[in-house]
Amino acid sequence: MRLALTLIAAALAVAGPALAGRPVSLKADTTSADAVVTLGDLFDGAGAAGRLAVAQRTASTVVLDAAAVQAAARRAGLDWDNPDHLRKLVVRAGISAPSAPIARSVSGSPAAAQLGASAARGEVEVLTYARSLNAGELVQPTDLAWAKAVAAPADSPSDPDQVIGMATRRPVRSGAVVMARDVGAAVVVRSGDLVIVTYDSGGVSLSLEGKAMGSAGVGDTLQVQNTQSRKIIQVVVSGPGTAVVGPAALEIKSNRTTRYAAR
């Protein structure tokens, strides 16, 4: 990423004002044919400024800061208004020029026509990480970007909503394909915490206090020790410091399964 920023700075230094104000649009479905990413790879209508380098791709993908790219384009006389308010651009390797980022706003899925055209070329849309995340970080909408791949891994979510708001189970790197196994519910109960367990069915409501025997997120099954009887019971976490058993537990489990269905 440091090298990418260096090249963007170089582009700012050498670009001239000859093309001032020329409007350009971000390319939607192209790839970088070599290790150097240029303004022409990123934008339609870049003209002579398209030869200016803005990044060096050292792996299969490179993630660029959209604001830095916009500044480089402006200095080169190009006007990109970033209508989708993208924060990161993901550029991947390809075998033919021109090239371009595959980043998209994760607020919605790609158009069906685009998906159909991609499938015809043997390519599909996959979610990738727009930045590296440490274990335990919550995934935000701006942390995700669409990219092209030959095939989608079986564990790759098809909808950003399946991972937004979840916590990473392990460190993930920028540009990597998102996998469902990468994330889980954010931890709201930790080992040793006191938990209020409730049972509610048919007008009967009961509650007890227990000690968590492990850590868990909402919807996770957890063992809790009754602080009075010392018996171990299995509960489903419903929120910070709370858990349920009985019908409410089954409902939480069912809702969680539905959320991850039909990838």
Buried (B, 14 or more C-beta within 10 A) or exposed (E): BEEBBEBBEBBBEEBEEEBEEBEBEBBBBBBBBEEBBBBBBBBBBBBEBBEBBBBBBEEEBBBBBBEBBBBBBBBBBBBBEBEEEBBBBBBBBBEEBBBBBBBBBBEEBBEEEBBEEBEEEEBBBBBBBBBBBEEEBEBBBBBBBBBBBEEBEEEBBEBBEBBBEBBBEEEBEBBBBBBBEBBBBBBBBEEEBEBBBBBBEEEEEEEBEBBBBBBBBBBBBBBBBBEEEEEEBEBBBBEEBBBBBBEBBEEBBEEBEEEEEEE
